[in-house]
């Protein structure tokens, strides 16, 4: 992955632009290169190294079969995160974070099941037996659930990791993940505390170009991990027929060796029986 991350590409995407110096978090000092016109500039060589580190870890999580939940509710990140997460077949939250999404996961699953129940009602015709007012209420509830939880309907258990864009804005999600010891990956700007997350990617989390660039690297790594998992699953299936073919000649030879003496022993008996019939 490291060879694919070009510092020039990060520079062109504006990943290096931090916040105003007066709004900085001192814990981000190791990732800051310099100050220019009252704005902190992020060290892109460290960003590239951190993207590489995070990508490798995410690739392993994806290869293990666990899901990575993406969280980004700010306007400029919503569509990008939704697109990249969907491409990598991962769940995402781009609307308001539902309180207790992780710490009260059972209740969230109930809401998802309610959505599935409404869909079943529409399929089996039960929905049409309701009054016009009731149908309208059910449709509104379904639309609300779809908007908030539609993207996590396939998530049957807690995610293996959380990827957050802007940890200051998504502080509730970060706290819930910390409580459950779920590893957190995040794009961290100069105004946030990097100590809150395990895998820090120092980057501009306000510009859509910057978010898109980092998300592209991350989603590609996850897709790579999923591809490896698929290949590992298919390998035993392909080996089985080949193994069976290889064993067939050996089995035939062994069978022939076992059966041959029996036939030799049977021959005199058959001949004797035939002779008796003639007499």
N, C-alpha and C positions, 0 to 999 in steps of 0.2 A: 504493500500500500504506500510505503514511504516514497517510492520513486514516482508515484502518480500525483503526489501533492506538490504542486509548483508554487513557490512563494510569490512569483509574479502574478499567477492567477488569483491568489488571495488578495494581492495588492490592487489588482484591477477591479475586484469585487467590493473594495472598500472595507475589508475585514479588519483593517488596522485602526480604523477610527474609533476612539473611545469617547468617554463623556468629558464634560468640562472638568478642569482640574479641581475645582472647589467641591465637586460632587463625587470625588473618587473614594474608594474604600482602600485604606492603607495595605490591606492584605493582598491586593492585586499588584503591589509594587514589583514582585519578581517577574511579572509578565509585561511590564510597561517599558518601552524602549526609550521614549523621550516625551517632551512636552512641546507642542507647537501651537502658537496662537491661542493659548489658554485651553488647549485640548490635549488629552493624553493620547499617545500613539502606542498601539500594542505591538510587541515584538513578534513578527510573523514567523520567524524561524521556530520560536517556541510554540506558536499556534499550530504550525505544520507537524511538529513532533507530537503534540497532544492529540491532534486529529488522528494521526497514525496509531497512537496508543489506544485511543477510544475505539477506533475502527476495528482493531484486532480483537479487543474484548467483546465488542458487539457481535462480531463475526462468530466467535466461540459460543456466545449465548444463543444466537440464531441456529447454529449447527446442533446445539443440544436439544432444540425443540421448544425452548421457552420463548414467550412473546416479549416484545419491547414496547412499552406504552409511551407514545409521544404526546407531549403536552405543550400547547402554544395557543394562548387565547388572544394575543395582541393582533390587531387588525392586519398589520403588514406580514405576519407570519402564518396566519390561518390557512390560506389556500395552499401555500407552498408546503407546509407540514402535512396537510391532508393529502396532497398529491403524492409526495414522496413516501409517506407511510403506507398509503394504499398500494403503491407500486411494489413496496417490499412486503406487502400482505401483513402489515402490523396494525394493531389498534391505535386510535389517537383521540385526543380530546382537544377540540378547537373552539368549543363554546365555553360557557361558564363551567369551572371545575365543580362537579357535584360533591359537596362535603361528605366525607366518609367513603369516597370512591374506593379507597384501599382499606382503610381501617374498619369499614362496615360493608365489606364486599358482598356479604350474604344478601343484604337489603337491596343493593344495586342489581344483583342477579335476579331478584324477585321482580324488579321493575322491567328488566329485559324479558323475563318470562311472560310478564303481562302484555308486552308488545307482541310476543309470539302468539299469545292466546287470542289477541284481537285479529291477527292475521288468519288464524285458524277459523275464527268466527266468520270472516269474510269468505273463506273458501267453502265451508260446509253449509252456508246459507243462513246460519243463525243470525247474522248481522241484519239481514233483510226483515226479520220478524220484529225487530225493535221499532219503536216509534221514531218519527222524524227527528224529534228533539234529542232522543237518546243516541241516535246514529250520529248526530252532529257532535254531541259530547264525546263519544267514543273516538270519532275522527280527530277531534282536537287533542285528546289525550295521546293518541297514536302519533300525531305530528310532533307533539312536544317531546315525547320519549325518543322518537327518531332523531330529532335535532340534537338532544343532549347525550343520548346513549347509543344511537344507531351504529356508530363506528366501533363500539366495543361489544356488540351483540355476540360475536364469536369467541370472546375472551371468557372461558369457563373457569379459569383459576387466576390467582394473582400473577402479575407479570414478573418476568425474570429480571427486568431492569426498567428504569424510567429515563426517558430523554426529554429534557426541558429546555425551552428557549426562554430566557429571562427568568432566573431564579427569584429575583426580587418580586416580580409580578405574580409568579406561581408559588409563592412561599407556603401556601397551605398544602399543595401537592408534595412539595419537598419535605415538609414536616411529617406528613403521613408516611412517605417512603422511608424516612429516617426511623420512624417508630417501628416499622416492620422489617428493618434492615435490608431493604431493597436497594441495590446499587443505583446511584444516580449519575447520569451523564448529562452534561449541560453546556450550552453556550453561555459563557460568563463575561459580562461587560465590566468596564473599570469601576462601575458604581456598585458592584455586588461583592459579597464575601465568598471567595472560592473554597473556603474551609467546609462549606455546607455540602459539597458534592465530592464523590470519589474520583470521577473522571472529568477534569476541567478542560474545556476548550475555550481559551481566552479569545474572544471575538466580538465584533460589533453585532449586538443582537437587536438593533433597531432598523437597519437597512435591509430591504427585501433581497437585494443582490447578495449581500453577505450571508443572510440566512439560507438562501438558495444554494450558494456555493458549498457551505458546510454540510447542509442536508444531503446534497448530492453525494459527497464522499461517504457519509454515514450510511445512507440507504444502499449504495453500491456494495458496501462491506457486508451489510445484512443479507442482501440478495446472494452474495458470494457464499456466505455461511449456509443459507438455505439450499443452494445448489449442491454444496458438498454433502449436506445431510441426505438429499435426494439420491445422489450418486452412491453414497454408502449403503442406503436401503436397497438399491437396485442391484448392487454387486452380488450379494448372496443368491438372489433369484437367477442371475445369469450363470453363476457358477454351478448351481444345482443340475441343470440339463446337461452341461458339459461333463460333469462328474458322472452322471448316469450313463452317458454315451461311452465314456472311458471304461466304465465297469462292465458294460454289456459283453464285449469279446472275452474278457477274463472269466466272467460268470459262465458263458457258453462253453469255454474250454474246460472249466472245472466240472460242469455238468456232464460233458461228454466223457471225461475220465471216470466219473463215478458210475455212469450208466453202462459203459462199455463192458466191464466184467460181468455185469448182470445179464447182458444179452448173450454173452458167450456161454454162461452157465445154463441159460434158458434153452439154447439151441439143441443140445442132446435130448432134453426132456420132450421138446416139441417133436423132434424127429422120431422118438420112441412111440409117442402117442399116435403119430401118423402111420407108423408101421403096424401098430396094433389094430388100427381101423381097417387097413388093407387086408390083414389076416381074417 
